[in-house]
Amino acid sequence: MITPIKKYILVVGLGKSGTSAAKFFKKQGHQVIVTDINPAKREAAKELEDTGIQTEIGFHKISTFENADMIVVSPGIPLDGEHFERAIKKGVIIRGEMDIASEHIKKPLIAITGTNGKTTVTTLISQMLSSSGLKVFTGGNIGTPLIEYLNHTDTSKESHRLYDVVVAEVSSFQLDTAQNFAPDVAVLLNITEDHLNRYPDFKAYEDSKWSIFSGQNEKAHAIINSRIDLAESRIANIKSQVTLFNTDHNMFAAQKRISRLRGKHNQENIEASILAALSAGASMDGIESALKTFNGLPHRIEYVATINGVEFYNDSKGTNTDAVARAIESFDQNTILIMGGQDKNMDFSVLKKWIRGRVKKVVLMGEAKEKINTAISECCDTIYSEDMEQAVNTAFNNAKPGDTILLSPGCASFDRYGSYTERGDDFIRQVKRLN
């Protein structure tokens, strides 16, 4: 639990999670300071200042970090800066809002992590539980900070009974600042290369993902994809009750056939969702009802349109090579792939085995286009484009009836867009202009 605060809590980052955390701590009677290096956050800071929260916007003061009792850092902020190093040397505790929120939540908590599929599985589990008659709060990395649960429910009163279960999508960055996170059900979907611009090596990224189980006890449940490399050695150190899944097990085959989701990876997502939902009290009728109505999520191999016999799919959420491979695998052949954006230190050569025989051409855009071209050009034709409009037009001009044009960038969006959703929306907009 939060130790008594003598000085103040410093919240670093004025995004969704930082804003929610600041409001929660203020509501609890703590002195709160919020800092964000981005001067554009001054307008957002005014709302907090009106409630008595002090803000430092457009700069970071080392003394503010060093003199805090606790620092609550937003997940998108790296922890290797001088401000954090100086604070740690002074003995300041650094935590994340998800970790703190979970200590106050007395309802069953399901947490889902993995390189890919987190949002799909988080949403599907929530719908399975809702269809089973349970009241569900869904939050975490999916968009609603987990601490928002505490901001609109009083855990000591009847309002806490508004929900029966909490389902949270959890990123590796959130796990990096978790000290006491102990979900009742924890799901690990997969681990493949990602965020290697943030971690010193792949093992550090793996360690972060596996840490989702570190706080669990013998009564908790761990649901793990057995295909993950070296899973057996990791599982040996887990205290909770372990259930393994993968598509070879063919569990819940009848239920999986109900779903409209494409691709082998989504069969694994369904299996993991069913296991987690059952662990939290879902019924098979509720599970099947959710599968019948769930069509997938925007920007995740999302069907956009068919124009002159050419199908367009938006997989803007495919921000790493494993996601691109899974998207390519969802289509038989005659695919024109649009890739590129901001590199996350990815090895794009791993895509060659997926591209051969399935992808006709690759249209490249963004900062990483030359790196991707060097990695894959030996196995397919590549074409450079300057922006999304040119990429879509180029792909369409090279397509024939029966072809599929797939946006699956394999990169972050921040070289040109504020988020993968903005990038996907731009793709959809350019496709619609073709009509």
C-alpha positions in Angstrom: 0.0 0.0 0.0 1.0 3.7 -0.3 3.2 4.7 2.6 2.3 7.9 4.4 3.5 10.9 2.3 5.4 13.6 4.2 6.4 15.7 1.2 4.7 15.1 -2.1 4.0 12.6 -4.9 5.5 13.5 -8.2 3.6 12.4 -11.3 5.8 12.3 -14.4 3.9 12.6 -17.7 0.6 14.4 -18.3 -1.1 11.9 -20.5 -4.2 9.8 -19.6 -2.5 7.7 -16.9 -0.7 10.7 -15.4 -3.8 12.9 -15.3 -5.8 10.1 -13.7 -3.1 9.3 -11.2 -2.7 13.0 -10.1 -6.5 13.3 -9.6 -6.5 10.1 -7.5 -3.7 11.1 -5.2 -5.2 14.6 -4.7 -8.5 13.0 -3.8 -6.6 10.9 -1.3 -5.3 14.1 0.4 -1.7 14.0 -0.8 0.3 16.9 -2.1 0.8 16.3 -5.8 3.2 17.8 -8.4 2.9 16.9 -12.1 5.7 17.4 -14.5 5.8 17.0 -18.3 8.7 18.0 -20.6 6.3 18.9 -23.4 5.3 22.6 -23.4 2.2 21.7 -25.3 0.8 20.2 -22.1 0.3 23.7 -20.5 -3.3 23.8 -21.5 -4.0 20.4 -20.0 -2.2 21.4 -16.8 -4.6 24.2 -16.1 -7.4 21.8 -15.2 -5.2 20.2 -12.6 -3.9 23.5 -11.2 -7.5 24.6 -10.6 -7.8 21.6 -8.2 -4.7 22.6 -6.3 -2.2 20.4 -8.1 1.1 22.0 -8.8 2.5 21.6 -12.3 5.9 22.0 -13.9 5.4 22.0 -17.7 8.1 22.3 -20.4 10.9 21.4 -18.2 12.1 18.9 -15.5 13.8 20.0 -12.3 16.1 17.5 -10.8 15.4 18.8 -7.3 11.7 18.1 -7.8 12.6 14.5 -8.6 15.1 14.1 -5.7 12.8 15.6 -3.0 9.7 13.6 -3.8 8.5 10.8 -1.5 7.3 8.8 -4.5 7.5 9.2 -8.3 4.6 7.8 -10.4 5.8 7.6 -14.0 3.7 7.2 -17.1 4.5 4.0 -19.0 5.7 5.8 -22.2 8.6 7.5 -20.4 12.0 5.7 -20.3 13.5 5.3 -16.8 17.1 5.7 -17.7 17.2 9.6 -17.6 19.4 11.5 -15.2 16.3 12.8 -13.2 15.3 9.2 -12.4 18.8 8.1 -11.6 19.4 11.0 -9.2 16.0 10.3 -7.5 16.8 6.6 -7.1 20.2 7.4 -5.5 18.2 9.5 -3.0 16.0 6.5 -2.2 12.9 7.8 -3.9 10.4 5.0 -4.8 9.4 4.8 -8.5 6.1 3.2 -9.4 3.4 3.1 -12.0 -0.3 4.0 -11.6 -1.4 0.5 -12.6 0.7 -1.1 -9.8 -0.8 1.3 -7.2 -4.4 0.9 -8.5 -4.2 -2.9 -8.4 -3.5 -2.7 -4.6 -6.8 -1.0 -4.0 -8.9 -3.1 -6.3 -10.6 -5.9 -4.3 -12.5 -7.5 -7.2 -10.9 -10.3 -9.2 -8.3 -8.9 -11.6 -7.4 -10.4 -15.0 -4.3 -9.1 -16.6 -3.2 -9.7 -20.2 0.2 -9.1 -21.7 2.2 -10.2 -24.7 3.9 -8.6 -27.7 0.8 -8.9 -29.9 -2.9 -9.6 -29.4 -3.3 -7.9 -26.0 -6.1 -5.5 -26.9 -8.0 -8.2 -28.9 -7.8 -10.6 -26.0 -8.6 -8.0 -23.3 -11.7 -6.9 -25.3 -12.8 -10.5 -26.0 -12.5 -11.6 -22.3 -14.5 -8.5 -21.3 -17.2 -9.4 -23.7 -17.3 -13.0 -22.6 -17.7 -12.0 -19.0 -20.3 -9.4 -19.8 -22.3 -11.9 -21.9 -22.1 -14.2 -18.9 -24.0 -11.6 -16.8 -21.0 -10.1 -15.0 -20.3 -6.3 -14.7 -16.8 -5.6 -16.1 -14.4 -2.7 -15.8 -11.9 -2.8 -18.7 -8.8 -0.7 -18.4 -5.0 -0.5 -18.5 -3.0 -0.1 -21.7 -6.2 -0.5 -23.7 -6.9 3.2 -23.2 -8.6 3.7 -19.8 -6.0 3.9 -17.0 -6.6 1.3 -14.3 -6.6 3.9 -11.7 -9.7 5.4 -13.2 -11.5 2.5 -11.5 -10.7 4.2 -8.2 -11.5 7.7 -9.5 -15.2 6.8 -10.1 -15.7 4.1 -7.4 -15.2 4.3 -3.7 -13.6 1.0 -2.7 -15.0 1.4 0.8 -18.6 1.9 -0.2 -21.4 0.3 -2.1 -20.3 2.0 -5.4 -17.4 -0.5 -5.4 -20.0 -3.2 -6.2 -20.7 -1.6 -9.6 -18.2 -4.1 -11.0 -17.8 -7.8 -10.5 -14.4 -8.2 -12.3 -11.6 -6.0 -13.7 -9.9 -6.8 -16.9 -6.6 -5.0 -17.7 -4.3 -4.9 -20.7 -0.7 -4.6 -19.5 2.3 -3.5 -21.4 5.9 -4.3 -20.6 6.5 -0.6 -19.7 3.8 -0.9 -17.1 5.3 -4.1 -15.7 8.7 -2.3 -15.4 7.3 0.0 -12.7 5.2 -2.7 -10.9 6.4 -3.7 -7.4 3.3 -5.4 -6.0 1.2 -6.3 -9.0 -0.6 -9.6 -8.3 -3.4 -10.3 -10.7 -5.8 -13.2 -9.9 -5.5 -14.4 -13.5 -2.5 -13.5 -15.7 -2.3 -14.2 -19.4 0.9 -14.3 -21.5 0.1 -14.5 -25.1 3.5 -14.4 -26.9 6.9 -12.8 -26.8 8.7 -11.7 -30.0 11.0 -8.8 -30.8 9.6 -5.4 -30.0 10.7 -2.2 -28.2 14.4 -3.0 -28.6 14.9 0.8 -28.8 13.8 0.8 -25.1 15.4 -2.3 -23.7 19.2 -3.2 -23.7 18.5 -6.6 -25.2 15.8 -9.1 -26.0 16.2 -10.9 -22.7 15.4 -7.7 -20.7 12.2 -7.4 -22.7 11.4 -11.1 -22.1 12.1 -10.6 -18.3 9.6 -7.7 -18.3 6.9 -9.8 -19.9 7.4 -12.8 -17.6 7.3 -10.6 -14.5 3.5 -10.4 -14.8 3.5 -13.7 -12.8 6.0 -12.7 -10.1 3.5 -11.3 -7.6 1.0 -14.2 -7.9 0.4 -16.7 -5.1 -0.7 -20.4 -5.2 -4.4 -19.5 -5.6 -3.9 -17.4 -8.7 -4.0 -18.6 -12.3 -1.3 -18.3 -15.0 -2.4 -18.9 -18.6 0.6 -19.2 -20.9 1.3 -19.9 -24.6 3.5 -23.0 -24.6 5.0 -21.9 -27.9 7.0 -19.2 -26.2 10.7 -19.9 -26.4 12.1 -21.5 -23.2 8.7 -21.4 -21.6 9.3 -24.6 -19.6 12.3 -23.1 -17.7 10.4 -19.9 -16.9 7.2 -21.8 -15.8 9.3 -23.7 -13.2 9.6 -20.5 -11.2 5.9 -19.6 -11.2 4.0 -20.1 -7.9 0.4 -19.9 -9.4 -1.6 -22.6 -11.1 -0.4 -22.8 -14.7 -2.5 -23.7 -17.7 -0.8 -23.9 -21.2 -2.4 -23.3 -24.5 -1.5 -23.3 -28.2 -3.3 -24.2 -31.4 -2.0 -27.8 -31.5 -3.9 -28.5 -28.3 -7.2 -27.8 -30.2 -9.0 -27.1 -27.0 -12.4 -25.4 -27.5 -12.4 -26.3 -31.2 -16.2 -25.9 -31.6 -16.1 -22.5 -29.9 -13.2 -21.3 -32.2 -15.2 -22.2 -35.3 -17.9 -19.8 -34.2 -15.6 -16.8 -34.4 -15.1 -14.5 -37.4 -11.5 -13.7 -36.6 -8.9 -14.5 -39.3 -5.6 -16.1 -38.8 -3.9 -18.8 -36.7 -2.8 -16.2 -34.2 -6.4 -15.3 -33.5 -7.1 -19.0 -32.8 -4.6 -18.7 -30.0 -6.1 -15.4 -28.9 -9.5 -17.1 -28.7 -8.1 -20.1 -26.7 -6.4 -17.8 -24.2 -9.6 -15.7 -23.8 -11.8 -18.7 -23.1 -9.4 -20.0 -20.5 -9.1 -16.7 -18.7 -12.9 -16.0 -18.9 -13.7 -19.4 -17.4 -11.2 -18.8 -14.6 -13.1 -15.6 -13.7 -16.5 -17.2 -13.8 -17.8 -16.9 -17.4 -20.3 -19.4 -18.7 -19.9 -21.4 -21.9 -23.1 -19.7 -23.2 -21.7 -16.3 -22.5 -18.4 -17.2 -24.2 -20.1 -18.5 -27.3 -22.4 -15.4 -27.5 -19.3 -13.2 -27.4 -17.5 -15.1 -30.1 -20.5 -15.0 -32.4 -20.7 -11.2 -32.2 -17.0 -10.2 -32.0 -15.7 -9.0 -35.3 -12.2 -7.9 -34.2 -10.9 -4.5 -33.5 -10.2 -1.4 -35.6 -6.6 -1.3 -37.1 -6.1 -5.1 -36.5 -6.4 -6.8 -39.9 -9.6 -4.8 -40.3 -11.5 -5.1 -43.6 -11.8 -1.7 -45.2 -13.3 -2.1 -48.7 -13.3 -4.0 -52.0 -12.6 -1.8 -55.1 -12.5 -3.3 -58.6 -12.0 -6.8 -57.1 -9.1 -5.7 -54.8 -9.6 -6.1 -51.0 -8.1 -3.6 -48.6 -7.2 -4.5 -45.0 -5.9 -2.1 -42.3 -3.5 -3.6 -39.8 -1.9 -0.3 -38.6 -1.6 -1.9 -35.1 1.0 -4.2 -36.6 4.0 -2.3 -35.2 6.6 -5.2 -35.1 7.8 -7.9 -37.4 5.8 -10.7 -35.6 2.6 -8.8 -36.1 3.4 -8.4 -39.8 4.1 -12.1 -40.2 0.8 -13.0 -38.6 -1.0 -10.5 -40.8 0.6 -12.0 -44.0 -0.2 -15.5 -42.8 -3.9 -14.6 -42.7 -4.0 -14.3 -46.5 -3.2 -17.0 -49.0 -1.3 -15.2 -51.7 -1.4 -12.2 -54.1 -0.9 -9.7 -51.3 0.6 -6.2 -51.8 2.0 -5.1 -48.5 2.4 -1.5 -47.3 5.2 -1.2 -44.7 7.3 1.4 -42.9 7.4 4.1 -40.2 9.6 4.7 -37.3 12.0 1.8 -36.6 12.1 0.2 -33.2 15.4 -1.6 -33.9 13.7 -4.4 -35.6 15.3 -7.1 -37.7 13.2 -7.0 -40.8 15.0 -9.9 -42.5 12.9 -12.4 -40.4 10.0 -11.5 -42.7 11.5 -13.0 -45.8 10.2 -16.5 -45.2 6.7 -15.0 -44.8 6.9 -12.8 -47.8 8.1 -15.4 -50.3 5.2 -17.0 -52.2 2.6 -14.7 -50.5 3.5 -11.1 -51.2 3.7 -9.8 -54.7 5.1 -6.4 -53.9 6.0 -4.3 -50.9 5.3 -0.5 -50.9 7.7 1.2 -48.4 7.2 4.5 -46.7 8.5 6.4 -43.6 11.9 6.7 -41.9 12.6 2.9 -42.0 11.9 2.3 -45.7 15.5 2.0 -46.7 16.3 -0.4 -43.8 13.3 -2.6 -44.7 14.3 -2.5 -48.4 17.8 -3.7 -47.6 16.4 -6.5 -45.5 13.8 -7.9 -47.8 14.4 -6.7 -51.4 16.0 -10.0 -52.4 12.7 -11.9 -52.0 10.2 -9.5 -53.6 9.8 -6.3 -55.6 9.8 -3.1 -53.5 8.6 0.4 -54.3 9.2 3.6 -52.3 6.4 6.1 -51.5 6.6 9.5 -49.8 3.3 9.3 -47.9 0.2 7.3 -47.3 -1.7 8.7 -50.3 1.1 7.8 -52.7 1.5 4.4 -51.0 -2.2 3.5 -51.4 -2.3 4.7 -55.0 0.9 2.8 -55.9 -0.4 -0.4 -54.4 -3.7 0.0 -56.2 -2.1 0.7 -59.5 -0.1 -2.5 -59.1 -3.0 -4.7 -58.1 -5.3 -6.9 -60.1 -8.8 -8.3 -59.2 -8.4 -10.9 -56.5 -5.4 -9.2 -54.9 -5.2 -8.0 -51.3 -3.7 -4.7 -50.3 -2.6 -4.9 -46.7 -1.3 -2.1 -44.5 0.9 -3.8 -41.8 3.7 -1.3 -41.1 6.0 -3.3 -38.8 7.0 0.1 -37.3 5.9 2.7 -34.9 3.9 5.6 -36.3 5.6 8.5 -34.7 7.7 9.6 -37.7 4.5 11.0 -39.3 1.5 10.3 -37.0 0.6 10.8 -33.4 -0.5 7.1 -33.0 -1.2 3.9 -35.0 -4.9 4.9 -35.0 -4.1 8.1 -36.9 -2.1 6.1 -39.4 -4.8 3.6 -39.9 -7.5 6.3 -40.3 -5.3 7.9 -42.9 -5.1 4.6 -44.8 -8.8 4.2 -44.7 -9.3 7.8 -45.9 -6.9 7.2 -48.9 -8.7 4.0 -49.8 -12.1 5.7 -49.8 -10.7 8.3 -52.2 -10.0 5.6 -54.8 -13.8 5.2 -55.4 
